[in-house]
Amino acid sequence: MDIQVGNIIKLKKQHPCGSFEWEVLRVGADFRIKCLGCGHQVMISRKTLEKSIKGIR
């Protein structure tokens, strides 16, 4: 899957703040993503993230 820094990704599950969209801040074996609803940042493994992506824009 081709994911770049700065991409906005839509996940299958909703964040508690209500947003489905996240911005990619770091790419590698792990990803750092930031919620566009509340600004919360999370580190997540590549395998887990690739399973939970619904779309990329």
C-alpha distance matrix in Angstrom:
0.0 3.8 6.2 9.7 13.1 15.0 12.4 13.9 12.0 14.0 14.3 16.1 18.9 21.3 22.3 26.1 26.8 25.6 22.4 19.0 17.4 16.2 15.8 13.5 16.2 14.8 11.7 12.1 12.7 13.6 12.9 15.9 15.8 18.9 20.3 21.5 24.4 26.1 24.4 23.8 21.3 19.4 17.7 15.2 13.5 9.8 10.5 12.5 10.4 7.4 10.4 12.2 10.1 12.0 11.0 10.1 13.1
3.8 0.0 3.8 6.6 10.3 12.2 10.0 12.3 11.5 14.2 15.3 17.8 20.5 22.3 23.0 26.8 27.0 25.9 22.5 19.3 17.1 15.6 14.3 11.9 14.3 13.2 10.3 11.5 13.2 14.0 12.6 15.2 15.1 18.0 19.7 20.4 23.7 25.4 23.4 23.2 20.7 19.4 17.9 16.1 14.9 11.4 13.1 14.9 12.2 10.0 13.4 14.4 11.8 13.5 11.6 9.4 11.5
6.2 3.8 0.0 3.8 7.0 8.9 6.8 9.3 8.8 12.0 13.3 16.3 18.5 19.9 20.1 23.8 23.8 23.1 19.6 16.7 14.2 12.2 10.6 8.1 10.6 9.9 7.7 9.9 12.0 11.9 9.7 11.8 11.5 14.3 16.1 17.0 20.3 21.9 19.7 19.6 17.1 16.1 14.9 13.6 13.1 10.2 12.6 13.7 10.5 9.4 13.0 13.2 10.5 12.7 10.7 8.0 9.9
9.7 6.6 3.8 0.0 3.8 6.2 5.7 9.2 10.2 13.9 15.6 19.0 20.8 21.6 21.3 24.9 24.4 24.0 20.4 18.1 14.9 12.5 9.9 7.1 8.7 8.3 6.9 9.9 12.9 12.6 10.2 11.4 11.3 13.7 16.1 16.5 20.2 21.4 18.9 19.2 16.6 16.3 15.2 14.9 14.9 12.4 15.5 16.4 13.2 12.8 16.5 16.3 13.6 15.6 13.2 9.9 10.5
13.1 10.3 7.0 3.8 0.0 3.8 5.7 8.9 10.6 14.4 16.1 19.8 21.0 21.2 20.3 23.6 22.8 22.9 19.3 17.7 14.3 11.3 8.0 5.1 5.4 5.9 6.4 10.1 13.4 12.3 9.4 9.4 9.4 11.3 14.1 14.5 18.2 19.1 16.1 16.7 14.0 14.4 13.7 14.2 15.0 13.5 16.9 17.3 14.0 14.7 18.2 17.5 15.1 17.2 15.0 11.7 11.8
15.0 12.2 8.9 6.2 3.8 0.0 3.8 6.5 9.4 13.0 15.4 19.2 20.3 20.0 19.1 22.3 21.0 20.9 17.2 15.9 12.2 9.7 6.1 5.3 6.2 8.6 9.9 13.6 16.7 15.1 11.7 10.9 9.6 10.2 12.4 12.0 15.8 17.0 14.3 15.6 13.8 14.9 15.2 15.9 17.4 16.0 19.1 19.0 15.4 16.2 19.4 17.9 15.2 16.7 14.2 10.7 9.8
12.4 10.0 6.8 5.7 5.7 3.8 0.0 3.8 6.3 9.9 12.6 16.2 17.9 17.9 17.7 21.2 20.2 19.4 15.6 13.7 10.2 8.4 5.8 5.5 8.4 10.3 10.5 14.1 16.7 15.2 11.8 11.7 9.8 10.8 12.2 11.7 15.3 17.2 15.2 16.3 14.7 15.2 15.5 15.4 16.6 14.8 17.4 17.2 13.4 13.7 16.6 15.2 12.1 13.2 10.4 6.9 6.3
13.9 12.3 9.3 9.2 8.9 6.5 3.8 0.0 3.8 6.8 9.9 13.5 14.9 14.6 14.6 18.0 16.9 15.8 12.0 10.1 6.5 5.6 4.5 6.4 9.8 12.2 12.9 16.3 18.4 16.3 12.7 12.2 9.2 9.4 9.7 8.8 12.2 14.6 13.2 14.4 13.6 14.3 15.4 15.2 16.9 15.5 17.7 16.7 12.9 13.5 15.8 13.6 10.6 11.1 8.7 6.0 5.4
12.0 11.5 8.8 10.2 10.6 9.4 6.3 3.8 0.0 3.8 6.4 10.0 11.8 12.2 12.8 16.5 16.1 14.7 11.1 8.2 5.6 5.3 6.3 7.4 11.2 12.9 12.9 15.8 17.1 15.1 11.8 12.0 9.1 10.0 9.8 10.0 12.7 15.1 14.2 14.6 13.7 13.5 14.4 13.4 14.8 13.3 14.9 13.6 9.9 10.4 12.3 9.9 6.8 7.6 5.8 4.5 6.3
14.0 14.2 12.0 13.9 14.4 13.0 9.9 6.8 3.8 0.0 3.8 6.9 8.8 9.2 10.7 14.4 14.3 12.2 9.0 5.5 4.6 6.4 9.0 10.7 14.3 16.1 16.2 18.7 19.5 17.3 14.3 14.3 11.1 11.6 10.1 10.3 12.0 14.8 14.8 15.1 14.9 14.5 15.9 14.5 16.1 14.9 15.8 13.8 10.5 11.1 11.7 8.7 6.0 5.4 5.1 6.2 8.2
14.3 15.3 13.3 15.6 16.1 15.4 12.6 9.9 6.4 3.8 0.0 3.8 5.6 7.1 8.9 12.6 13.5 11.7 9.2 5.6 6.5 7.7 10.8 12.0 15.4 16.6 16.5 18.4 18.5 16.1 13.6 14.0 11.1 12.0 10.5 11.8 13.0 15.2 15.4 14.7 14.4 13.3 14.5 12.5 14.1 13.4 13.6 11.0 8.4 9.4 9.2 5.6 4.6 5.1 7.1 9.1 11.7
16.1 17.8 16.3 19.0 19.8 19.2 16.2 13.5 10.0 6.9 3.8 0.0 3.8 6.7 9.7 12.9 14.4 12.1 10.6 7.3 9.6 11.3 14.6 15.7 19.1 20.1 19.7 21.2 20.8 18.6 16.6 17.2 14.6 15.4 13.5 14.9 15.2 17.5 18.2 17.2 17.3 15.8 17.0 14.6 15.9 15.3 14.5 11.8 10.2 10.7 9.0 5.6 6.1 5.5 8.8 11.8 14.5
18.9 20.5 18.5 20.8 21.0 20.3 17.9 14.9 11.8 8.8 5.6 3.8 0.0 3.8 6.6 9.4 11.5 9.7 9.1 6.8 9.8 11.4 15.0 16.4 19.3 20.5 20.6 22.2 21.5 18.8 16.9 16.9 14.2 14.5 12.2 14.1 13.7 15.4 16.6 15.2 15.7 14.3 16.0 14.1 16.0 16.3 15.7 12.3 11.2 12.8 11.1 7.5 9.0 9.1 12.1 14.5 17.0
21.3 22.3 19.9 21.6 21.2 20.0 17.9 14.6 12.2 9.2 7.1 6.7 3.8 0.0 3.8 6.4 7.9 5.9 5.8 4.9 8.5 10.4 14.3 16.4 19.0 20.8 21.6 23.6 23.3 20.3 17.9 17.1 14.0 13.3 10.3 11.7 10.5 12.3 14.1 13.1 14.5 14.0 16.5 15.4 17.9 18.6 18.5 15.1 13.6 15.6 14.4 10.7 11.4 11.3 13.5 15.4 17.2
22.3 23.0 20.1 21.3 20.3 19.1 17.7 14.6 12.8 10.7 8.9 9.7 6.6 3.8 0.0 3.8 5.4 5.4 5.5 6.2 8.7 9.5 13.1 15.2 17.2 19.2 20.5 22.6 22.4 19.0 16.5 15.1 12.1 10.9 7.8 9.9 8.5 9.3 11.0 9.6 11.4 11.3 14.3 14.0 17.1 18.3 18.8 15.3 13.8 16.5 15.9 12.3 13.1 13.8 15.5 16.7 18.2
26.1 26.8 23.8 24.9 23.6 22.3 21.2 18.0 16.5 14.4 12.6 12.9 9.4 6.4 3.8 0.0 3.8 5.4 7.5 9.5 12.0 12.9 16.2 18.5 20.1 22.1 23.8 25.7 25.4 21.9 19.6 17.8 15.1 13.3 10.2 12.0 9.6 9.5 12.0 10.5 13.1 13.3 16.5 16.6 19.9 21.5 21.9 18.3 17.2 20.1 19.2 15.7 16.9 17.4 19.2 20.5 21.7
26.8 27.0 23.8 24.4 22.8 21.0 20.2 16.9 16.1 14.3 13.5 14.4 11.5 7.9 5.4 3.8 0.0 3.8 5.9 9.1 10.9 12.0 15.1 17.9 19.3 21.9 23.9 26.3 26.6 23.0 20.2 18.0 14.9 12.4 8.9 9.7 6.5 6.5 9.8 9.5 12.7 13.9 17.5 18.2 21.6 23.0 23.9 20.4 18.8 21.6 21.2 17.5 17.9 18.1 19.3 20.1 20.7
25.6 25.9 23.1 24.0 22.9 20.9 19.4 15.8 14.7 12.2 11.7 12.1 9.7 5.9 5.4 5.4 3.8 0.0 3.8 6.8 9.4 11.6 15.1 18.1 20.2 22.8 24.4 26.9 27.1 23.8 20.9 19.2 15.8 13.6 9.8 9.9 7.1 9.0 12.0 12.2 14.9 15.8 19.1 19.1 22.2 23.0 23.6 20.2 18.3 20.6 20.0 16.2 16.3 15.8 17.0 18.2 18.8
22.4 22.5 19.6 20.4 19.3 17.2 15.6 12.0 11.1 9.0 9.2 10.6 9.1 5.8 5.5 7.5 5.9 3.8 0.0 3.8 5.6 8.1 11.5 14.6 17.0 19.7 21.2 23.9 24.5 21.3 18.2 16.5 12.9 10.8 7.2 6.9 5.2 8.1 10.3 10.9 13.0 14.0 17.1 17.1 20.1 20.5 21.5 18.4 16.0 18.1 18.0 14.3 13.6 13.2 13.9 14.7 15.2
19.0 19.3 16.7 18.1 17.7 15.9 13.7 10.1 8.2 5.5 5.6 7.3 6.8 4.9 6.2 9.5 9.1 6.8 3.8 0.0 3.8 6.8 10.5 13.1 16.1 18.4 19.3 21.8 22.3 19.4 16.4 15.5 11.9 10.9 8.0 8.2 8.2 11.0 12.3 12.4 13.6 13.8 16.2 15.4 18.0 17.9 18.6 15.7 13.1 14.7 14.6 10.9 10.0 9.4 10.3 11.6 12.6
17.4 17.1 14.2 14.9 14.3 12.2 10.2 6.5 5.6 4.6 6.5 9.6 9.8 8.5 8.7 12.0 10.9 9.4 5.6 3.8 0.0 3.8 7.0 10.0 13.0 15.6 16.7 19.7 20.8 18.0 14.6 13.4 9.7 8.6 6.3 5.9 7.6 10.5 10.7 11.6 12.2 12.9 15.1 14.8 17.3 16.9 18.3 16.0 12.7 14.3 15.2 11.8 9.9 9.9 9.4 9.4 9.9
16.2 15.6 12.2 12.5 11.3 9.7 8.4 5.6 5.3 6.4 7.7 11.3 11.4 10.4 9.5 12.9 12.0 11.6 8.1 6.8 3.8 0.0 3.8 6.6 9.3 12.0 13.4 16.5 17.7 14.8 11.2 9.8 6.0 5.3 4.5 5.4 8.2 10.0 9.0 9.4 9.1 9.9 11.9 12.1 14.7 14.5 16.5 14.5 11.1 13.2 14.8 11.8 10.1 11.4 10.7 9.7 10.4
15.8 14.3 10.6 9.9 8.0 6.1 5.8 4.5 6.3 9.0 10.8 14.6 15.0 14.3 13.1 16.2 15.1 15.1 11.5 10.5 7.0 3.8 0.0 3.8 6.3 9.4 11.2 14.7 16.7 14.1 10.3 8.6 5.5 5.1 6.5 6.7 10.4 11.7 9.5 10.5 9.3 10.5 12.0 12.7 15.1 14.6 17.3 15.9 12.4 14.2 16.5 14.2 12.1 13.6 12.1 9.9 10.0
13.5 11.9 8.1 7.1 5.1 5.3 5.5 6.4 7.4 10.7 12.0 15.7 16.4 16.4 15.2 18.5 17.9 18.1 14.6 13.1 10.0 6.6 3.8 0.0 3.8 5.9 7.4 10.9 13.2 10.9 7.1 6.2 4.6 6.6 9.2 10.3 13.8 14.6 11.9 12.1 9.7 10.0 10.2 10.8 12.6 11.8 14.9 14.2 10.8 12.5 15.4 13.9 12.0 14.3 12.8 10.3 11.1
16.2 14.3 10.6 8.7 5.4 6.2 8.4 9.8 11.2 14.3 15.4 19.1 19.3 19.0 17.2 20.1 19.3 20.2 17.0 16.1 13.0 9.3 6.3 3.8 0.0 3.8 7.0 10.5 13.1 10.7 7.4 5.3 5.5 7.0 10.5 11.8 15.2 15.1 11.7 11.8 9.0 9.8 9.7 11.4 13.4 13.2 16.7 16.3 13.3 15.3 18.3 17.0 15.5 18.0 16.6 14.1 14.4
14.8 13.2 9.9 8.3 5.9 8.6 10.3 12.2 12.9 16.1 16.6 20.1 20.5 20.8 19.2 22.1 21.9 22.8 19.7 18.4 15.6 12.0 9.4 5.9 3.8 0.0 3.8 6.9 9.7 7.8 5.3 4.9 7.1 9.8 13.4 15.2 18.4 18.2 14.9 14.3 10.8 10.4 8.9 10.2 11.3 11.0 14.7 15.0 12.5 14.3 17.6 17.0 15.9 18.9 17.8 15.3 16.3
11.7 10.3 7.7 6.9 6.4 9.9 10.5 12.9 12.9 16.2 16.5 19.7 20.6 21.6 20.5 23.8 23.9 24.4 21.2 19.3 16.7 13.4 11.2 7.4 7.0 3.8 0.0 3.8 7.1 6.5 4.9 7.0 9.1 12.5 15.6 17.5 20.8 21.0 17.9 17.1 13.6 12.4 10.1 10.2 9.9 8.6 12.3 13.4 11.1 12.1 15.7 15.8 14.7 17.8 16.8 14.4 16.0
12.1 11.5 9.9 9.9 10.1 13.6 14.1 16.3 15.8 18.7 18.4 21.2 22.2 23.6 22.6 25.7 26.3 26.9 23.9 21.8 19.7 16.5 14.7 10.9 10.5 6.9 3.8 0.0 3.8 5.1 6.1 9.1 11.8 15.4 18.5 20.8 23.8 23.8 20.9 19.5 15.8 13.9 10.8 10.3 8.8 7.5 11.1 12.9 11.6 12.4 15.7 16.7 16.1 19.6 19.0 17.1 19.1
12.7 13.2 12.0 12.9 13.4 16.7 16.7 18.4 17.1 19.5 18.5 20.8 21.5 23.3 22.4 25.4 26.6 27.1 24.5 22.3 20.8 17.7 16.7 13.2 13.1 9.7 7.1 3.8 0.0 3.8 6.8 10.2 13.0 16.8 19.6 22.3 24.9 24.8 22.1 20.2 16.5 13.9 10.3 9.0 6.4 5.7 8.6 10.8 10.6 11.5 14.3 15.7 16.0 19.7 19.8 18.6 21.1
13.6 14.0 11.9 12.6 12.3 15.1 15.2 16.3 15.1 17.3 16.1 18.6 18.8 20.3 19.0 21.9 23.0 23.8 21.3 19.4 18.0 14.8 14.1 10.9 10.7 7.8 6.5 5.1 3.8 0.0 3.8 6.8 9.7 13.4 16.1 19.0 21.5 21.2 18.6 16.4 12.8 10.1 6.5 5.6 4.3 5.3 8.6 9.4 8.8 10.8 13.4 14.0 14.5 18.2 18.5 17.4 19.8
12.9 12.6 9.7 10.2 9.4 11.7 11.8 12.7 11.8 14.3 13.6 16.6 16.9 17.9 16.5 19.6 20.2 20.9 18.2 16.4 14.6 11.2 10.3 7.1 7.4 5.3 4.9 6.1 6.8 3.8 0.0 3.8 6.2 9.9 12.8 15.5 18.2 18.1 15.4 13.7 10.2 8.1 5.6 5.3 6.1 6.3 9.9 9.8 7.8 10.2 13.1 12.7 12.5 16.0 15.9 14.5 16.6
15.9 15.2 11.8 11.4 9.4 10.9 11.7 12.2 12.0 14.3 14.0 17.2 16.9 17.1 15.1 17.8 18.0 19.2 16.5 15.5 13.4 9.8 8.6 6.2 5.3 4.9 7.0 9.1 10.2 6.8 3.8 0.0 3.8 6.9 10.2 13.0 15.6 15.0 12.0 10.4 6.8 5.6 4.4 6.4 8.9 9.9 13.2 12.3 10.1 13.0 15.5 14.4 14.1 17.2 17.0 15.4 16.9
15.8 15.1 11.5 11.3 9.4 9.6 9.8 9.2 9.1 11.1 11.1 14.6 14.2 14.0 12.1 15.1 14.9 15.8 12.9 11.9 9.7 6.0 5.5 4.6 5.5 7.1 9.1 11.8 13.0 9.7 6.2 3.8 0.0 3.8 6.7 9.4 12.1 12.0 9.4 8.4 5.6 5.5 6.5 7.7 10.6 11.2 14.1 12.5 9.7 12.5 14.8 12.8 12.1 14.8 14.4 13.0 14.3
18.9 18.0 14.3 13.7 11.3 10.2 10.8 9.4 10.0 11.6 12.0 15.4 14.5 13.3 10.9 13.3 12.4 13.6 10.8 10.9 8.6 5.3 5.1 6.6 7.0 9.8 12.5 15.4 16.8 13.4 9.9 6.9 3.8 0.0 3.8 6.3 8.8 8.5 5.7 5.6 4.3 6.5 9.1 10.8 14.1 14.9 17.6 15.6 12.8 15.7 17.5 14.9 14.1 16.1 15.7 14.3 14.8
20.3 19.7 16.1 16.1 14.1 12.4 12.2 9.7 9.8 10.1 10.5 13.5 12.2 10.3 7.8 10.2 8.9 9.8 7.2 8.0 6.3 4.5 6.5 9.2 10.5 13.4 15.6 18.5 19.6 16.1 12.8 10.2 6.7 3.8 0.0 3.8 5.4 5.9 4.9 5.3 6.4 8.3 11.5 12.7 16.0 16.8 18.9 16.3 13.6 16.4 17.6 14.4 13.7 15.0 14.9 14.2 14.7
21.5 20.4 17.0 16.5 14.5 12.0 11.7 8.8 10.0 10.3 11.8 14.9 14.1 11.7 9.9 12.0 9.7 9.9 6.9 8.2 5.9 5.4 6.7 10.3 11.8 15.2 17.5 20.8 22.3 19.0 15.5 13.0 9.4 6.3 3.8 0.0 3.8 5.9 5.6 8.0 9.6 11.9 15.0 16.1 19.3 19.6 21.7 19.3 16.3 18.5 19.8 16.6 15.1 15.7 14.9 13.9 13.4
24.4 23.7 20.3 20.2 18.2 15.8 15.3 12.2 12.7 12.0 13.0 15.2 13.7 10.5 8.5 9.6 6.5 7.1 5.2 8.2 7.6 8.2 10.4 13.8 15.2 18.4 20.8 23.8 24.9 21.5 18.2 15.6 12.1 8.8 5.4 3.8 0.0 3.8 6.1 8.2 11.0 13.3 16.8 17.8 21.2 21.9 23.6 20.9 18.2 20.7 21.4 17.8 16.9 17.1 16.9 16.6 16.3
26.1 25.4 21.9 21.4 19.1 17.0 17.2 14.6 15.1 14.8 15.2 17.5 15.4 12.3 9.3 9.5 6.5 9.0 8.1 11.0 10.5 10.0 11.7 14.6 15.1 18.2 21.0 23.8 24.8 21.2 18.1 15.0 12.0 8.5 5.9 5.9 3.8 0.0 3.8 5.7 9.1 12.0 15.7 17.4 21.1 22.4 24.2 21.4 19.1 22.0 22.8 19.4 19.0 19.8 19.8 19.4 19.2
24.4 23.4 19.7 18.9 16.1 14.3 15.2 13.2 14.2 14.8 15.4 18.2 16.6 14.1 11.0 12.0 9.8 12.0 10.3 12.3 10.7 9.0 9.5 11.9 11.7 14.9 17.9 20.9 22.1 18.6 15.4 12.0 9.4 5.7 4.9 5.6 6.1 3.8 0.0 3.8 6.4 9.8 13.3 15.5 19.1 20.4 22.7 20.3 17.8 20.8 22.1 19.1 18.5 19.8 19.5 18.5 18.3
23.8 23.2 19.6 19.2 16.7 15.6 16.3 14.4 14.6 15.1 14.7 17.2 15.2 13.1 9.6 10.5 9.5 12.2 10.9 12.4 11.6 9.4 10.5 12.1 11.8 14.3 17.1 19.5 20.2 16.4 13.7 10.4 8.4 5.6 5.3 8.0 8.2 5.7 3.8 0.0 3.8 6.8 10.5 12.8 16.6 18.4 20.5 17.9 15.9 19.3 20.4 17.5 17.6 19.5 19.8 19.1 19.7
21.3 20.7 17.1 16.6 14.0 13.8 14.7 13.6 13.7 14.9 14.4 17.3 15.7 14.5 11.4 13.1 12.7 14.9 13.0 13.6 12.2 9.1 9.3 9.7 9.0 10.8 13.6 15.8 16.5 12.8 10.2 6.8 5.6 4.3 6.4 9.6 11.0 9.1 6.4 3.8 0.0 3.8 7.1 9.8 13.5 15.3 17.8 15.6 13.8 17.2 18.7 16.4 16.5 18.9 19.1 18.0 19.0
19.4 19.4 16.1 16.3 14.4 14.9 15.2 14.3 13.5 14.5 13.3 15.8 14.3 14.0 11.3 13.3 13.9 15.8 14.0 13.8 12.9 9.9 10.5 10.0 9.8 10.4 12.4 13.9 13.9 10.1 8.1 5.6 5.5 6.5 8.3 11.9 13.3 12.0 9.8 6.8 3.8 0.0 3.8 6.3 10.0 12.3 14.5 12.3 11.0 14.6 15.9 14.0 14.7 17.6 18.3 17.7 19.3
17.7 17.9 14.9 15.2 13.7 15.2 15.5 15.4 14.4 15.9 14.5 17.0 16.0 16.5 14.3 16.5 17.5 19.1 17.1 16.2 15.1 11.9 12.0 10.2 9.7 8.9 10.1 10.8 10.3 6.5 5.6 4.4 6.5 9.1 11.5 15.0 16.8 15.7 13.3 10.5 7.1 3.8 0.0 3.8 7.0 9.6 12.1 10.6 9.8 13.2 14.9 13.9 14.8 18.2 18.8 18.0 20.1
15.2 16.1 13.6 14.9 14.2 15.9 15.4 15.2 13.4 14.5 12.5 14.6 14.1 15.4 14.0 16.6 18.2 19.1 17.1 15.4 14.8 12.1 12.7 10.8 11.4 10.2 10.2 10.3 9.0 5.6 5.3 6.4 7.7 10.8 12.7 16.1 17.8 17.4 15.5 12.8 9.8 6.3 3.8 0.0 3.8 6.6 8.5 6.8 6.4 9.9 11.3 10.8 12.1 15.7 16.8 16.5 19.2
13.5 14.9 13.1 14.9 15.0 17.4 16.6 16.9 14.8 16.1 14.1 15.9 16.0 17.9 17.1 19.9 21.6 22.2 20.1 18.0 17.3 14.7 15.1 12.6 13.4 11.3 9.9 8.8 6.4 4.3 6.1 8.9 10.6 14.1 16.0 19.3 21.2 21.1 19.1 16.6 13.5 10.0 7.0 3.8 0.0 3.8 5.5 5.4 6.2 8.6 10.3 11.0 12.5 16.2 17.4 17.2 20.1
9.8 11.4 10.2 12.4 13.5 16.0 14.8 15.5 13.3 14.9 13.4 15.3 16.3 18.6 18.3 21.5 23.0 23.0 20.5 17.9 16.9 14.5 14.6 11.8 13.2 11.0 8.6 7.5 5.7 5.3 6.3 9.9 11.2 14.9 16.8 19.6 21.9 22.4 20.4 18.4 15.3 12.3 9.6 6.6 3.8 0.0 3.8 5.6 5.2 6.0 8.6 10.1 10.7 14.4 15.2 14.8 17.9
10.5 13.1 12.6 15.5 16.9 19.1 17.4 17.7 14.9 15.8 13.6 14.5 15.7 18.5 18.8 21.9 23.9 23.6 21.5 18.6 18.3 16.5 17.3 14.9 16.7 14.7 12.3 11.1 8.6 8.6 9.9 13.2 14.1 17.6 18.9 21.7 23.6 24.2 22.7 20.5 17.8 14.5 12.1 8.5 5.5 3.8 0.0 3.8 5.6 5.4 6.5 8.9 10.5 14.1 15.6 16.0 19.5
12.5 14.9 13.7 16.4 17.3 19.0 17.2 16.7 13.6 13.8 11.0 11.8 12.3 15.1 15.3 18.3 20.4 20.2 18.4 15.7 16.0 14.5 15.9 14.2 16.3 15.0 13.4 12.9 10.8 9.4 9.8 12.3 12.5 15.6 16.3 19.3 20.9 21.4 20.3 17.9 15.6 12.3 10.6 6.8 5.4 5.6 3.8 0.0 3.8 5.6 5.4 6.5 9.0 12.5 14.6 15.5 19.0
10.4 12.2 10.5 13.2 14.0 15.4 13.4 12.9 9.9 10.5 8.4 10.2 11.2 13.6 13.8 17.2 18.8 18.3 16.0 13.1 12.7 11.1 12.4 10.8 13.3 12.5 11.1 11.6 10.6 8.8 7.8 10.1 9.7 12.8 13.6 16.3 18.2 19.1 17.8 15.9 13.8 11.0 9.8 6.4 6.2 5.2 5.6 3.8 0.0 3.8 5.4 5.2 6.3 10.0 11.5 12.0 15.3
7.4 10.0 9.4 12.8 14.7 16.2 13.7 13.5 10.4 11.1 9.4 10.7 12.8 15.6 16.5 20.1 21.6 20.6 18.1 14.7 14.3 13.2 14.2 12.5 15.3 14.3 12.1 12.4 11.5 10.8 10.2 13.0 12.5 15.7 16.4 18.5 20.7 22.0 20.8 19.3 17.2 14.6 13.2 9.9 8.6 6.0 5.4 5.6 3.8 0.0 3.8 5.5 5.6 9.0 10.2 10.9 14.6
10.4 13.4 13.0 16.5 18.2 19.4 16.6 15.8 12.3 11.7 9.2 9.0 11.1 14.4 15.9 19.2 21.2 20.0 18.0 14.6 15.2 14.8 16.5 15.4 18.3 17.6 15.7 15.7 14.3 13.4 13.1 15.5 14.8 17.5 17.6 19.8 21.4 22.8 22.1 20.4 18.7 15.9 14.9 11.3 10.3 8.6 6.5 5.4 5.4 3.8 0.0 3.8 5.9 8.6 11.1 12.9 16.7
12.2 14.4 13.2 16.3 17.5 17.9 15.2 13.6 9.9 8.7 5.6 5.6 7.5 10.7 12.3 15.7 17.5 16.2 14.3 10.9 11.8 11.8 14.2 13.9 17.0 17.0 15.8 16.7 15.7 14.0 12.7 14.4 12.8 14.9 14.4 16.6 17.8 19.4 19.1 17.5 16.4 14.0 13.9 10.8 11.0 10.1 8.9 6.5 5.2 5.5 3.8 0.0 3.9 6.5 9.4 11.5 15.0
10.1 11.8 10.5 13.6 15.1 15.2 12.1 10.6 6.8 6.0 4.6 6.1 9.0 11.4 13.1 16.9 17.9 16.3 13.6 10.0 9.9 10.1 12.1 12.0 15.5 15.9 14.7 16.1 16.0 14.5 12.5 14.1 12.1 14.1 13.7 15.1 16.9 19.0 18.5 17.6 16.5 14.7 14.8 12.1 12.5 10.7 10.5 9.0 6.3 5.6 5.9 3.9 0.0 3.8 5.7 7.7 11.3
12.0 13.5 12.7 15.6 17.2 16.7 13.2 11.1 7.6 5.4 5.1 5.5 9.1 11.3 13.8 17.4 18.1 15.8 13.2 9.4 9.9 11.4 13.6 14.3 18.0 18.9 17.8 19.6 19.7 18.2 16.0 17.2 14.8 16.1 15.0 15.7 17.1 19.8 19.8 19.5 18.9 17.6 18.2 15.7 16.2 14.4 14.1 12.5 10.0 9.0 8.6 6.5 3.8 0.0 3.8 7.3 10.4
11.0 11.6 10.7 13.2 15.0 14.2 10.4 8.7 5.8 5.1 7.1 8.8 12.1 13.5 15.5 19.2 19.3 17.0 13.9 10.3 9.4 10.7 12.1 12.8 16.6 17.8 16.8 19.0 19.8 18.5 15.9 17.0 14.4 15.7 14.9 14.9 16.9 19.8 19.5 19.8 19.1 18.3 18.8 16.8 17.4 15.2 15.6 14.6 11.5 10.2 11.1 9.4 5.7 3.8 0.0 3.8 6.8
10.1 9.4 8.0 9.9 11.7 10.7 6.9 6.0 4.5 6.2 9.1 11.8 14.5 15.4 16.7 20.5 20.1 18.2 14.7 11.6 9.4 9.7 9.9 10.3 14.1 15.3 14.4 17.1 18.6 17.4 14.5 15.4 13.0 14.3 14.2 13.9 16.6 19.4 18.5 19.1 18.0 17.7 18.0 16.5 17.2 14.8 16.0 15.5 12.0 10.9 12.9 11.5 7.7 7.3 3.8 0.0 3.8
13.1 11.5 9.9 10.5 11.8 9.8 6.3 5.4 6.3 8.2 11.7 14.5 17.0 17.2 18.2 21.7 20.7 18.8 15.2 12.6 9.9 10.4 10.0 11.1 14.4 16.3 16.0 19.1 21.1 19.8 16.6 16.9 14.3 14.8 14.7 13.4 16.3 19.2 18.3 19.7 19.0 19.3 20.1 19.2 20.1 17.9 19.5 19.0 15.3 14.6 16.7 15.0 11.3 10.4 6.8 3.8 0.0
